[in-house]
Amino acid sequence: MAESPLPPGATVSIPLEDLARLFQELRRRGFTLIGPRVLDGELILTELASPSDLPGGFTNTTAPGAFSLIPTDSPDLFGVIGGQPSWKQFFYPPRRTLWHAQRESESWEVVLSPPATPAYACIGVRACDLAAIQVHDRVFLQGDHIDPDYQARRRAAFIVAVHCTRAAPTCFCASVGSGPRARQGFDLALTEIVSPKAHYFLVDVGSEAGAAVLGALDARRATPEELAAGVRLTARAAAPQERSLPTAGLPEALLRSYTHPRWDEVADRCLSCGNCTMVCPTCFCHTVEDATDPTGNLAERRRRWDSCFTTEFSYIHGGAIRTSVKSRYRQWLTHKLAHWVEQFGCLGCVGCGRCITWCPVGIDLTVEAQALRAGQTKE
């Protein structure tokens, strides 16, 4: 069958059973399919064999310091919102060997270690996570220093986004403009529609590659009624979001708050554990480690994720710069919401709410930012 000439911007409708055909077509084109799955009671991002691996039969609830999966009778395949894992692990791996050196007689041979580039089809990328990937594109692909491994992984990837039709209690994507509807940066974007009479997907075409994949499915154009249903569902995900992070003037307000007593208050609660930075889809701090094997004949240099919440992260020339929890929390928040704008032209927050959900003591970034901005202490 000839591939469809659907242009980017077109929207088609496919029945539930055609999602399996979409998976098959992506696999035929050489992609490894990665998406959300519930294993041993945990939501993870891992390889998918078919749509049956998706977390159908589950929804979830979140709160500051809490995340719970909830079994449900709903057939929704993408009903879980705001899980811990983000997509950065597939483009910016937690650990990577940069080079290794082998002793040859009295000399050393240094060998660069470019890893094989995987071709991932990322299934179920939420709008906030898609925005986070685009933030990392600015970090790793712009300016004088481009990360070649990140660049290769991004070029090889195929993105299947999912427009959110519900929001978790810790979501605030609508206030920062990153969701609940994905606007750009995807190859295909799904809206899952479940009614008593039908279960189908609207599929937005975001690229020529996406149009080519859909061409193998012989999909039909969505009707005006179907399009309207999709718009209603994504609007429904924005309306109940109680948390917000107003962004106008926020960087300037935070930079004026350097001596605000709120920093001491949040430091009294913060464990400096670094959970927020590990689950954040935009944090990219890392360290470099050198290691030698027991024989002394092989050495490696490795990059691994790190956190600005550790004392060692700011260790320079015999001492740490940020020795207090207060200084480390202030560095994290002002970098993400103020200095990031100077560096990359955007906030370092996409409103996913993970830092709130996975903070052991439930510190809420939106509350802290608004308290600092208001110039008063809030309990």
Secondary structure, DSSP 8 states (H G I E B T S, - for coil): -------TT-EEEEETTHHHHHHHHHHHTT-EEEEEEEETTEEEEEE-SSGGGS-TTEEEEEETTEEEEEE-S---SS---S-S--THHHHS-SEEEEEEEEEETTEEEEEE-------EEEEEEEHHHHHHHHHHHHHHHSSS---HHHHHHHHH-EEEEE--SS--TT--HHHHT--SS--SS-SEEEEEEE-SS-EEEEEEE-SHHHHHHHHTTT-EE--HHHHHHHHHHHHHHHTT-------TTHHHHHHTTTT-THHHHHHHH-----HHHHH-SS---EEEEEEE-TTSSEEEEEEEE--TTSGGGGEETTEES--SHHHHHHHHHHIIIIIHHHHHSS-S--S--HHHHT-TT---HHHHHHHHHHTS---
